[in-house]
Amino acid sequence: MSTLSIIGTPIGNLEDITLRALNVLATSDLVLCEDTRMTKRLFDRHAISVPTKSYHMHSTISRVDEIISLLKEGKHISLVSDAGTPGISDPGAELVSRIRRECEAEILSGELKIEAIPGPSALTSALSIAGVPCADFTFLGFLPHKKGRETLFKEIASSERTMVFYESPHRISKTIDSLIEHTANAPRKVTICRELTKIFEETIAGSAKEVKAYFELHPDKVRGEFVVIVSRI
């Protein structure tokens, strides 16, 4: 049987990886990575020596064809992202989708297995420490740069559900400004988790204006990756 393992890897702290994930990585024929240099850090930390190849948003069709050919030859291939669980706001989802389409016969016959090796996720990590209602929430991934952005902020401000999305340090200030604008007449709590699982992990919560004031007072904190949570007060 050939196998495609989708493996969750650390979002920061290299110790945050399961024993099962380490075993699967160490016994794979090939590991596909967003950035082989990032994965090498993980491999070096846990003494793993397995061939790697890059697979990212700019990978060519020929790279996908190569992956499918290897699976049809019976190889065990693992997929990891730079951080967290593949397929969540990264190109892994498209790869799995194409493999499911083109290898449907092999999957149905049991010749090919696609398995989940659960692990870290910035989404669930942030919700676990935010202290906000999360029995029912909407995840938006990374917000679009332009098209549809304003519509999403209106939806975020009016939603009865807790809304969660990722943001980069380059756009977090503009995002907070948009939240101030759209939540002016709809009181909402804004929780921002940054540098999750790393030395400088922190959570900032309050109104959009209070969060903005915090980052204006501490401009050195506008770095790393951010998880933004907007909930009803």
Secondary structure by P-SEA (a helix, b strand, c coil): cbbbbbccccccccccccaaaaaaaaaccbbbbccaaaaaaaaaaaccbbbbbbbcccccaaaaaaaaaaaaabbbbbbbccccccccccaaaaaaaaaaaaaaaaaaaccbbbbbbbbbbaaaaaaacccccccccccccccccccaaaaaaaaaaacccbbbbccccccaaaaaaaaaaaaccbbbbbbbbccccccccccccccaaaaaaaaaacccccccbbbbbbbcc
